[in-house]
Amino acid sequence: MSEQDIKVEVQEVLDKLRPFLLRDGGDCELVDVEDGIVKLRLLGACGSCPSSTITLKAGIERALLEEVPGVVEVEQVF
């Protein structure tokens, strides 16, 4: 699967997760995908929340690993 295909699938999963982030006053933005590593920027309340690492790893990363072949990790970028 090409990185462009992975980006499209990642965006689809993020769109499904977005209502949960928005409900808490946050959001996320797909920055890039390189070698299976998804780079996300957390926005709004999520950007400064002490639980943002848990949101990123336990929530977003878990969903992407389950649903998008080729994703190996999710990293937060600032």
Phi and psi restraints in degrees (range 20) as a CNS / XPLOR table:
assign (resid 1 and name C) (resid 2 and name N)
       (resid 2 and name CA) (resid 2 and name C) 1.0 -75.4 20.0 2
assign (resid 2 and name N) (resid 2 and name CA)
       (resid 2 and name C) (resid 3 and name N) 1.0 161.8 20.0 2
assign (resid 2 and name C) (resid 3 and name N)
       (resid 3 and name CA) (resid 3 and name C) 1.0 -62.6 20.0 2
assign (resid 3 and name N) (resid 3 and name CA)
       (resid 3 and name C) (resid 4 and name N) 1.0 -33.0 20.0 2
assign (resid 3 and name C) (resid 4 and name N)
       (resid 4 and name CA) (resid 4 and name C) 1.0 -65.5 20.0 2
assign (resid 4 and name N) (resid 4 and name CA)
       (resid 4 and name C) (resid 5 and name N) 1.0 -41.8 20.0 2
assign (resid 4 and name C) (resid 5 and name N)
       (resid 5 and name CA) (resid 5 and name C) 1.0 -62.9 20.0 2
assign (resid 5 and name N) (resid 5 and name CA)
       (resid 5 and name C) (resid 6 and name N) 1.0 -41.2 20.0 2
assign (resid 5 and name C) (resid 6 and name N)
       (resid 6 and name CA) (resid 6 and name C) 1.0 -62.5 20.0 2
assign (resid 6 and name N) (resid 6 and name CA)
       (resid 6 and name C) (resid 7 and name N) 1.0 -43.4 20.0 2
assign (resid 6 and name C) (resid 7 and name N)
       (resid 7 and name CA) (resid 7 and name C) 1.0 -58.6 20.0 2
assign (resid 7 and name N) (resid 7 and name CA)
       (resid 7 and name C) (resid 8 and name N) 1.0 -42.9 20.0 2
assign (resid 7 and name C) (resid 8 and name N)
       (resid 8 and name CA) (resid 8 and name C) 1.0 -62.6 20.0 2
assign (resid 8 and name N) (resid 8 and name CA)
       (resid 8 and name C) (resid 9 and name N) 1.0 -45.8 20.0 2
assign (resid 8 and name C) (resid 9 and name N)
       (resid 9 and name CA) (resid 9 and name C) 1.0 -67.4 20.0 2
assign (resid 9 and name N) (resid 9 and name CA)
       (resid 9 and name C) (resid 10 and name N) 1.0 -39.1 20.0 2
assign (resid 9 and name C) (resid 10 and name N)
       (resid 10 and name CA) (resid 10 and name C) 1.0 -60.9 20.0 2
assign (resid 10 and name N) (resid 10 and name CA)
       (resid 10 and name C) (resid 11 and name N) 1.0 -44.7 20.0 2
assign (resid 10 and name C) (resid 11 and name N)
       (resid 11 and name CA) (resid 11 and name C) 1.0 -61.7 20.0 2
assign (resid 11 and name N) (resid 11 and name CA)
       (resid 11 and name C) (resid 12 and name N) 1.0 -38.0 20.0 2
assign (resid 11 and name C) (resid 12 and name N)
       (resid 12 and name CA) (resid 12 and name C) 1.0 -63.3 20.0 2
assign (resid 12 and name N) (resid 12 and name CA)
       (resid 12 and name C) (resid 13 and name N) 1.0 -42.2 20.0 2
assign (resid 12 and name C) (resid 13 and name N)
       (resid 13 and name CA) (resid 13 and name C) 1.0 -66.9 20.0 2
assign (resid 13 and name N) (resid 13 and name CA)
       (resid 13 and name C) (resid 14 and name N) 1.0 -42.6 20.0 2
assign (resid 13 and name C) (resid 14 and name N)
       (resid 14 and name CA) (resid 14 and name C) 1.0 -61.1 20.0 2
assign (resid 14 and name N) (resid 14 and name CA)
       (resid 14 and name C) (resid 15 and name N) 1.0 -37.4 20.0 2
assign (resid 14 and name C) (resid 15 and name N)
       (resid 15 and name CA) (resid 15 and name C) 1.0 -64.2 20.0 2
assign (resid 15 and name N) (resid 15 and name CA)
       (resid 15 and name C) (resid 16 and name N) 1.0 -32.3 20.0 2
assign (resid 15 and name C) (resid 16 and name N)
       (resid 16 and name CA) (resid 16 and name C) 1.0 -73.2 20.0 2
assign (resid 16 and name N) (resid 16 and name CA)
       (resid 16 and name C) (resid 17 and name N) 1.0 -32.5 20.0 2
assign (resid 16 and name C) (resid 17 and name N)
       (resid 17 and name CA) (resid 17 and name C) 1.0 -83.6 20.0 2
assign (resid 17 and name N) (resid 17 and name CA)
       (resid 17 and name C) (resid 18 and name N) 1.0 -23.1 20.0 2
assign (resid 17 and name C) (resid 18 and name N)
       (resid 18 and name CA) (resid 18 and name C) 1.0 -52.9 20.0 2
assign (resid 18 and name N) (resid 18 and name CA)
       (resid 18 and name C) (resid 19 and name N) 1.0 -42.6 20.0 2
assign (resid 18 and name C) (resid 19 and name N)
       (resid 19 and name CA) (resid 19 and name C) 1.0 -57.1 20.0 2
assign (resid 19 and name N) (resid 19 and name CA)
       (resid 19 and name C) (resid 20 and name N) 1.0 -33.1 20.0 2
assign (resid 19 and name C) (resid 20 and name N)
       (resid 20 and name CA) (resid 20 and name C) 1.0 -69.2 20.0 2
assign (resid 20 and name N) (resid 20 and name CA)
       (resid 20 and name C) (resid 21 and name N) 1.0 -38.3 20.0 2
assign (resid 20 and name C) (resid 21 and name N)
       (resid 21 and name CA) (resid 21 and name C) 1.0 -69.6 20.0 2
assign (resid 21 and name N) (resid 21 and name CA)
       (resid 21 and name C) (resid 22 and name N) 1.0 -43.2 20.0 2
assign (resid 21 and name C) (resid 22 and name N)
       (resid 22 and name CA) (resid 22 and name C) 1.0 -63.1 20.0 2
assign (resid 22 and name N) (resid 22 and name CA)
       (resid 22 and name C) (resid 23 and name N) 1.0 -35.5 20.0 2
assign (resid 22 and name C) (resid 23 and name N)
       (resid 23 and name CA) (resid 23 and name C) 1.0 -59.8 20.0 2
assign (resid 23 and name N) (resid 23 and name CA)
       (resid 23 and name C) (resid 24 and name N) 1.0 -31.4 20.0 2
assign (resid 23 and name C) (resid 24 and name N)
       (resid 24 and name CA) (resid 24 and name C) 1.0 -96.4 20.0 2
assign (resid 24 and name N) (resid 24 and name CA)
       (resid 24 and name C) (resid 25 and name N) 1.0 10.8 20.0 2
assign (resid 24 and name C) (resid 25 and name N)
       (resid 25 and name CA) (resid 25 and name C) 1.0 83.7 20.0 2
assign (resid 25 and name N) (resid 25 and name CA)
       (resid 25 and name C) (resid 26 and name N) 1.0 16.6 20.0 2
assign (resid 25 and name C) (resid 26 and name N)
       (resid 26 and name CA) (resid 26 and name C) 1.0 -122.8 20.0 2
assign (resid 26 and name N) (resid 26 and name CA)
       (resid 26 and name C) (resid 27 and name N) 1.0 -175.0 20.0 2
assign (resid 26 and name C) (resid 27 and name N)
       (resid 27 and name CA) (resid 27 and name C) 1.0 -167.1 20.0 2
assign (resid 27 and name N) (resid 27 and name CA)
       (resid 27 and name C) (resid 28 and name N) 1.0 175.4 20.0 2
assign (resid 27 and name C) (resid 28 and name N)
       (resid 28 and name CA) (resid 28 and name C) 1.0 -142.1 20.0 2
assign (resid 28 and name N) (resid 28 and name CA)
       (resid 28 and name C) (resid 29 and name N) 1.0 156.3 20.0 2
assign (resid 28 and name C) (resid 29 and name N)
       (resid 29 and name CA) (resid 29 and name C) 1.0 -129.9 20.0 2
assign (resid 29 and name N) (resid 29 and name CA)
       (resid 29 and name C) (resid 30 and name N) 1.0 129.9 20.0 2
assign (resid 29 and name C) (resid 30 and name N)
       (resid 30 and name CA) (resid 30 and name C) 1.0 -75.0 20.0 2
assign (resid 30 and name N) (resid 30 and name CA)
       (resid 30 and name C) (resid 31 and name N) 1.0 119.3 20.0 2
assign (resid 30 and name C) (resid 31 and name N)
       (resid 31 and name CA) (resid 31 and name C) 1.0 -92.5 20.0 2
assign (resid 31 and name N) (resid 31 and name CA)
       (resid 31 and name C) (resid 32 and name N) 1.0 -47.2 20.0 2
assign (resid 31 and name C) (resid 32 and name N)
       (resid 32 and name CA) (resid 32 and name C) 1.0 -169.7 20.0 2
assign (resid 32 and name N) (resid 32 and name CA)
       (resid 32 and name C) (resid 33 and name N) 1.0 166.2 20.0 2
assign (resid 32 and name C) (resid 33 and name N)
       (resid 33 and name CA) (resid 33 and name C) 1.0 -131.1 20.0 2
assign (resid 33 and name N) (resid 33 and name CA)
       (resid 33 and name C) (resid 34 and name N) 1.0 122.2 20.0 2
assign (resid 33 and name C) (resid 34 and name N)
       (resid 34 and name CA) (resid 34 and name C) 1.0 -132.4 20.0 2
assign (resid 34 and name N) (resid 34 and name CA)
       (resid 34 and name C) (resid 35 and name N) 1.0 121.3 20.0 2
assign (resid 34 and name C) (resid 35 and name N)
       (resid 35 and name CA) (resid 35 and name C) 1.0 51.5 20.0 2
assign (resid 35 and name N) (resid 35 and name CA)
       (resid 35 and name C) (resid 36 and name N) 1.0 39.6 20.0 2
assign (resid 35 and name C) (resid 36 and name N)
       (resid 36 and name CA) (resid 36 and name C) 1.0 82.7 20.0 2
assign (resid 36 and name N) (resid 36 and name CA)
       (resid 36 and name C) (resid 37 and name N) 1.0 -0.5 20.0 2
assign (resid 36 and name C) (resid 37 and name N)
       (resid 37 and name CA) (resid 37 and name C) 1.0 -97.3 20.0 2
assign (resid 37 and name N) (resid 37 and name CA)
       (resid 37 and name C) (resid 38 and name N) 1.0 117.9 20.0 2
assign (resid 37 and name C) (resid 38 and name N)
       (resid 38 and name CA) (resid 38 and name C) 1.0 -88.4 20.0 2
assign (resid 38 and name N) (resid 38 and name CA)
       (resid 38 and name C) (resid 39 and name N) 1.0 126.1 20.0 2
assign (resid 38 and name C) (resid 39 and name N)
       (resid 39 and name CA) (resid 39 and name C) 1.0 -106.3 20.0 2
assign (resid 39 and name N) (resid 39 and name CA)
       (resid 39 and name C) (resid 40 and name N) 1.0 118.9 20.0 2
assign (resid 39 and name C) (resid 40 and name N)
       (resid 40 and name CA) (resid 40 and name C) 1.0 -119.7 20.0 2
assign (resid 40 and name N) (resid 40 and name CA)
       (resid 40 and name C) (resid 41 and name N) 1.0 147.1 20.0 2
assign (resid 40 and name C) (resid 41 and name N)
       (resid 41 and name CA) (resid 41 and name C) 1.0 -111.7 20.0 2
assign (resid 41 and name N) (resid 41 and name CA)
       (resid 41 and name C) (resid 42 and name N) 1.0 123.2 20.0 2
assign (resid 41 and name C) (resid 42 and name N)
       (resid 42 and name CA) (resid 42 and name C) 1.0 -85.6 20.0 2
assign (resid 42 and name N) (resid 42 and name CA)
       (resid 42 and name C) (resid 43 and name N) 1.0 135.7 20.0 2
assign (resid 42 and name C) (resid 43 and name N)
       (resid 43 and name CA) (resid 43 and name C) 1.0 -119.5 20.0 2
assign (resid 43 and name N) (resid 43 and name CA)
       (resid 43 and name C) (resid 44 and name N) 1.0 165.1 20.0 2
assign (resid 43 and name C) (resid 44 and name N)
       (resid 44 and name CA) (resid 44 and name C) 1.0 61.7 20.0 2
assign (resid 44 and name N) (resid 44 and name CA)
       (resid 44 and name C) (resid 45 and name N) 1.0 -139.4 20.0 2
assign (resid 44 and name C) (resid 45 and name N)
       (resid 45 and name CA) (resid 45 and name C) 1.0 -61.4 20.0 2
assign (resid 45 and name N) (resid 45 and name CA)
       (resid 45 and name C) (resid 46 and name N) 1.0 -29.6 20.0 2
assign (resid 45 and name C) (resid 46 and name N)
       (resid 46 and name CA) (resid 46 and name C) 1.0 -66.7 20.0 2
assign (resid 46 and name N) (resid 46 and name CA)
       (resid 46 and name C) (resid 47 and name N) 1.0 -29.7 20.0 2
assign (resid 46 and name C) (resid 47 and name N)
       (resid 47 and name CA) (resid 47 and name C) 1.0 -66.0 20.0 2
assign (resid 47 and name N) (resid 47 and name CA)
       (resid 47 and name C) (resid 48 and name N) 1.0 -30.2 20.0 2
assign (resid 47 and name C) (resid 48 and name N)
       (resid 48 and name CA) (resid 48 and name C) 1.0 -114.3 20.0 2
assign (resid 48 and name N) (resid 48 and name CA)
       (resid 48 and name C) (resid 49 and name N) 1.0 4.1 20.0 2
assign (resid 48 and name C) (resid 49 and name N)
       (resid 49 and name CA) (resid 49 and name C) 1.0 -74.6 20.0 2
assign (resid 49 and name N) (resid 49 and name CA)
       (resid 49 and name C) (resid 50 and name N) 1.0 135.6 20.0 2
assign (resid 49 and name C) (resid 50 and name N)
       (resid 50 and name CA) (resid 50 and name C) 1.0 -63.5 20.0 2
assign (resid 50 and name N) (resid 50 and name CA)
       (resid 50 and name C) (resid 51 and name N) 1.0 -21.3 20.0 2
assign (resid 50 and name C) (resid 51 and name N)
       (resid 51 and name CA) (resid 51 and name C) 1.0 -92.3 20.0 2
assign (resid 51 and name N) (resid 51 and name CA)
       (resid 51 and name C) (resid 52 and name N) 1.0 8.9 20.0 2
assign (resid 51 and name C) (resid 52 and name N)
       (resid 52 and name CA) (resid 52 and name C) 1.0 -61.6 20.0 2
assign (resid 52 and name N) (resid 52 and name CA)
       (resid 52 and name C) (resid 53 and name N) 1.0 -34.4 20.0 2
assign (resid 52 and name C) (resid 53 and name N)
       (resid 53 and name CA) (resid 53 and name C) 1.0 -65.0 20.0 2
assign (resid 53 and name N) (resid 53 and name CA)
       (resid 53 and name C) (resid 54 and name N) 1.0 -39.5 20.0 2
assign (resid 53 and name C) (resid 54 and name N)
       (resid 54 and name CA) (resid 54 and name C) 1.0 -66.7 20.0 2
assign (resid 54 and name N) (resid 54 and name CA)
       (resid 54 and name C) (resid 55 and name N) 1.0 -43.5 20.0 2
assign (resid 54 and name C) (resid 55 and name N)
       (resid 55 and name CA) (resid 55 and name C) 1.0 -57.6 20.0 2
assign (resid 55 and name N) (resid 55 and name CA)
       (resid 55 and name C) (resid 56 and name N) 1.0 -45.4 20.0 2
assign (resid 55 and name C) (resid 56 and name N)
       (resid 56 and name CA) (resid 56 and name C) 1.0 -66.7 20.0 2
assign (resid 56 and name N) (resid 56 and name CA)
       (resid 56 and name C) (resid 57 and name N) 1.0 -49.9 20.0 2
assign (resid 56 and name C) (resid 57 and name N)
       (resid 57 and name CA) (resid 57 and name C) 1.0 -81.4 20.0 2
assign (resid 57 and name N) (resid 57 and name CA)
       (resid 57 and name C) (resid 58 and name N) 1.0 -50.3 20.0 2
assign (resid 57 and name C) (resid 58 and name N)
       (resid 58 and name CA) (resid 58 and name C) 1.0 -78.8 20.0 2
assign (resid 58 and name N) (resid 58 and name CA)
       (resid 58 and name C) (resid 59 and name N) 1.0 -28.5 20.0 2
assign (resid 58 and name C) (resid 59 and name N)
       (resid 59 and name CA) (resid 59 and name C) 1.0 -98.7 20.0 2
assign (resid 59 and name N) (resid 59 and name CA)
       (resid 59 and name C) (resid 60 and name N) 1.0 -70.0 20.0 2
assign (resid 59 and name C) (resid 60 and name N)
       (resid 60 and name CA) (resid 60 and name C) 1.0 -67.9 20.0 2
assign (resid 60 and name N) (resid 60 and name CA)
       (resid 60 and name C) (resid 61 and name N) 1.0 -49.2 20.0 2
assign (resid 60 and name C) (resid 61 and name N)
       (resid 61 and name CA) (resid 61 and name C) 1.0 -61.9 20.0 2
assign (resid 61 and name N) (resid 61 and name CA)
       (resid 61 and name C) (resid 62 and name N) 1.0 -43.6 20.0 2
assign (resid 61 and name C) (resid 62 and name N)
       (resid 62 and name CA) (resid 62 and name C) 1.0 -59.2 20.0 2
assign (resid 62 and name N) (resid 62 and name CA)
       (resid 62 and name C) (resid 63 and name N) 1.0 -44.4 20.0 2
assign (resid 62 and name C) (resid 63 and name N)
       (resid 63 and name CA) (resid 63 and name C) 1.0 -64.3 20.0 2
assign (resid 63 and name N) (resid 63 and name CA)
       (resid 63 and name C) (resid 64 and name N) 1.0 -41.7 20.0 2
assign (resid 63 and name C) (resid 64 and name N)
       (resid 64 and name CA) (resid 64 and name C) 1.0 -68.3 20.0 2
assign (resid 64 and name N) (resid 64 and name CA)
       (resid 64 and name C) (resid 65 and name N) 1.0 -40.2 20.0 2
assign (resid 64 and name C) (resid 65 and name N)
       (resid 65 and name CA) (resid 65 and name C) 1.0 -62.8 20.0 2
assign (resid 65 and name N) (resid 65 and name CA)
       (resid 65 and name C) (resid 66 and name N) 1.0 -37.1 20.0 2
assign (resid 65 and name C) (resid 66 and name N)
       (resid 66 and name CA) (resid 66 and name C) 1.0 -73.8 20.0 2
assign (resid 66 and name N) (resid 66 and name CA)
       (resid 66 and name C) (resid 67 and name N) 1.0 -35.5 20.0 2
assign (resid 66 and name C) (resid 67 and name N)
       (resid 67 and name CA) (resid 67 and name C) 1.0 -105.2 20.0 2
assign (resid 67 and name N) (resid 67 and name CA)
       (resid 67 and name C) (resid 68 and name N) 1.0 -18.3 20.0 2
assign (resid 67 and name C) (resid 68 and name N)
       (resid 68 and name CA) (resid 68 and name C) 1.0 -122.2 20.0 2
assign (resid 68 and name N) (resid 68 and name CA)
       (resid 68 and name C) (resid 69 and name N) 1.0 106.9 20.0 2
assign (resid 68 and name C) (resid 69 and name N)
       (resid 69 and name CA) (resid 69 and name C) 1.0 -61.1 20.0 2
assign (resid 69 and name N) (resid 69 and name CA)
       (resid 69 and name C) (resid 70 and name N) 1.0 137.4 20.0 2
assign (resid 69 and name C) (resid 70 and name N)
       (resid 70 and name CA) (resid 70 and name C) 1.0 102.6 20.0 2
assign (resid 70 and name N) (resid 70 and name CA)
       (resid 70 and name C) (resid 71 and name N) 1.0 -19.0 20.0 2
assign (resid 70 and name C) (resid 71 and name N)
       (resid 71 and name CA) (resid 71 and name C) 1.0 -79.6 20.0 2
assign (resid 71 and name N) (resid 71 and name CA)
       (resid 71 and name C) (resid 72 and name N) 1.0 129.8 20.0 2
assign (resid 71 and name C) (resid 72 and name N)
       (resid 72 and name CA) (resid 72 and name C) 1.0 -114.5 20.0 2
assign (resid 72 and name N) (resid 72 and name CA)
       (resid 72 and name C) (resid 73 and name N) 1.0 -22.2 20.0 2
assign (resid 72 and name C) (resid 73 and name N)
       (resid 73 and name CA) (resid 73 and name C) 1.0 -165.0 20.0 2
assign (resid 73 and name N) (resid 73 and name CA)
       (resid 73 and name C) (resid 74 and name N) 1.0 158.5 20.0 2
assign (resid 73 and name C) (resid 74 and name N)
       (resid 74 and name CA) (resid 74 and name C) 1.0 -122.7 20.0 2
assign (resid 74 and name N) (resid 74 and name CA)
       (resid 74 and name C) (resid 75 and name N) 1.0 130.7 20.0 2
assign (resid 74 and name C) (resid 75 and name N)
       (resid 75 and name CA) (resid 75 and name C) 1.0 -119.5 20.0 2
assign (resid 75 and name N) (resid 75 and name CA)
       (resid 75 and name C) (resid 76 and name N) 1.0 142.9 20.0 2
assign (resid 75 and name C) (resid 76 and name N)
       (resid 76 and name CA) (resid 76 and name C) 1.0 -89.2 20.0 2
assign (resid 76 and name N) (resid 76 and name CA)
       (resid 76 and name C) (resid 77 and name N) 1.0 132.1 20.0 2
assign (resid 76 and name C) (resid 77 and name N)
       (resid 77 and name CA) (resid 77 and name C) 1.0 -116.9 20.0 2
assign (resid 77 and name N) (resid 77 and name CA)
       (resid 77 and name C) (resid 78 and name N) 1.0 153.6 20.0 2
